[in-house]
């Protein structure tokens, strides 16, 4: 991985069509919405992207996707770490159960649904319906990313 050629950027809303094309190509679901901040690692094109959805006063990490040609090279970890370090606040995510160790290595810890804000709990209920999703939280006060 040649980090010198990669840029970590927060996309301007006017550039959301570019990330939406990326999502259609590699993720097959989800589009960047108006209440989301979109981040990417890119060289000549986007190779990895993630979104932070604002839910009231809370942040939800969604839409983490990496171009299949670049998977397994640490780009998703690098992108998420940069997001966590730049925001320095509590961030929730609902990863598939098989990704628990991936998110744990980034500093996310499992959370019980009854311990999180209602807006997060209700969103988790709707997202996890018929899916094997976890509820995880990153808190810069208790977690550390290396």
C-alpha positions as CSV (number, residue, x, y, z in Angstrom):
1,X,0.0,0.0,0.0
2,X,1.5,3.3,-1.1
3,X,0.0,5.8,1.3
4,X,1.7,8.7,-0.3
5,X,-0.5,8.3,-3.4
6,X,-3.7,7.9,-1.4
7,X,-5.8,10.9,-0.3
8,X,-8.2,10.8,2.6
9,X,-11.1,13.2,1.7
10,X,-14.5,14.2,2.9
11,X,-16.5,14.6,-0.3
12,X,-18.4,17.8,-1.0
13,X,-22.1,17.1,-1.5
14,X,-21.7,18.2,-5.1
15,X,-19.5,15.1,-5.6
16,X,-21.9,12.6,-4.1
17,X,-22.8,11.3,-7.6
18,X,-19.2,10.0,-7.9
19,X,-19.5,8.1,-4.7
20,X,-23.0,6.8,-5.6
21,X,-21.5,5.4,-8.8
22,X,-18.8,3.8,-6.7
23,X,-21.4,2.3,-4.4
24,X,-23.5,0.9,-7.3
25,X,-20.4,-0.7,-8.7
26,X,-18.9,-2.3,-5.6
27,X,-21.5,-2.2,-2.8
28,X,-24.8,-2.8,-4.7
29,X,-26.8,-0.8,-2.1
30,X,-27.0,2.5,-0.4
31,X,-26.5,6.0,-1.7
32,X,-25.0,9.0,0.0
33,X,-27.8,11.0,1.6
34,X,-28.1,14.7,2.6
35,X,-27.7,14.0,6.3
36,X,-24.5,12.0,5.8
37,X,-20.8,12.9,5.5
38,X,-19.0,10.8,3.0
39,X,-15.3,9.9,3.3
40,X,-13.1,8.2,0.8
41,X,-9.6,7.0,0.2
42,X,-8.7,7.7,-3.4
43,X,-5.8,7.8,-5.8
44,X,-7.0,8.5,-9.3
45,X,-10.4,7.1,-8.3
46,X,-12.3,6.1,-5.2
47,X,-11.0,2.8,-3.8
48,X,-12.7,2.8,-0.4
49,X,-15.6,4.8,1.0
50,X,-17.7,5.1,4.2
51,X,-20.5,7.4,5.4
52,X,-21.3,9.0,8.8
53,X,-25.0,9.4,9.2
54,X,-26.2,12.0,11.6
55,X,-29.0,10.8,13.8
56,X,-29.9,13.7,16.2
57,X,-26.7,14.2,18.2
58,X,-25.3,10.8,17.3
59,X,-23.2,9.4,14.5
60,X,-23.6,6.1,12.7
61,X,-20.9,4.6,10.5
62,X,-22.5,3.0,7.4
63,X,-21.7,2.1,3.9
64,X,-18.1,0.9,4.4
65,X,-17.1,-0.4,1.0
66,X,-13.8,-1.2,-0.8
67,X,-13.2,-1.8,-4.5
68,X,-12.8,-5.6,-4.9
69,X,-9.5,-5.1,-6.6
70,X,-8.1,-3.4,-3.5
71,X,-9.6,-5.6,-0.8
72,X,-7.4,-7.2,1.8
73,X,-4.8,-4.4,1.6
74,X,-5.9,-2.6,4.8
75,X,-7.7,0.3,3.1
76,X,-11.0,0.0,4.9
77,X,-9.1,-0.1,8.3
78,X,-7.1,3.0,7.2
79,X,-10.2,4.9,6.2
80,X,-12.2,4.1,9.3
81,X,-9.2,4.9,11.5
82,X,-8.9,8.3,9.9
83,X,-12.6,9.0,10.4
84,X,-12.4,8.0,14.0
85,X,-9.3,10.1,14.7
86,X,-10.7,13.2,12.9
87,X,-14.1,13.1,14.7
88,X,-13.1,12.2,18.2
89,X,-16.6,11.4,19.3
90,X,-18.8,8.4,20.0
91,X,-19.6,6.6,16.7
92,X,-22.0,3.6,16.4
93,X,-22.0,0.9,13.7
94,X,-24.1,-2.2,12.9
95,X,-21.6,-4.6,11.2
96,X,-22.4,-8.1,10.1
97,X,-21.5,-10.6,12.8
98,X,-18.6,-12.0,10.8
99,X,-16.9,-8.6,10.9
100,X,-16.8,-8.4,14.7
101,X,-13.0,-8.9,14.9
102,X,-12.4,-6.4,12.2
103,X,-14.3,-3.6,14.0
104,X,-12.9,-4.7,17.4
105,X,-9.4,-4.2,16.1
106,X,-10.4,-0.6,15.2
107,X,-11.6,0.1,18.8
108,X,-15.3,-0.7,18.5
109,X,-16.8,-2.7,21.3
110,X,-20.1,-4.6,21.4
111,X,-23.0,-2.7,23.0
112,X,-26.3,-3.8,24.4
113,X,-29.4,-2.3,22.7
114,X,-30.9,-1.1,25.9
115,X,-27.8,1.0,26.8
116,X,-27.7,3.1,23.6
117,X,-29.7,6.2,22.8
118,X,-33.3,5.5,21.5
119,X,-32.5,6.8,18.0
120,X,-29.7,4.3,17.7
121,X,-31.6,1.5,19.2
122,X,-34.6,2.0,16.9
123,X,-32.4,2.3,13.8
124,X,-30.6,-0.9,14.9
125,X,-33.9,-2.7,15.3
126,X,-35.0,-1.8,11.8
127,X,-31.6,-2.5,10.2
128,X,-31.1,-5.8,11.9
129,X,-34.5,-7.3,11.0
130,X,-33.7,-10.6,9.3
131,X,-29.9,-9.8,9.2
132,X,-27.1,-11.0,11.5
133,X,-25.9,-7.6,12.6
134,X,-24.1,-6.5,15.7
135,X,-24.5,-3.2,17.6
136,X,-21.0,-1.7,18.3
137,X,-19.8,1.5,19.6
138,X,-16.5,3.4,19.4
139,X,-15.8,5.9,22.2
140,X,-12.6,7.8,22.1
141,X,-12.8,8.0,25.9
142,X,-12.7,4.3,26.4
143,X,-11.3,2.9,23.1
144,X,-8.0,3.5,21.4
145,X,-7.2,3.0,17.7
146,X,-3.6,2.1,16.9
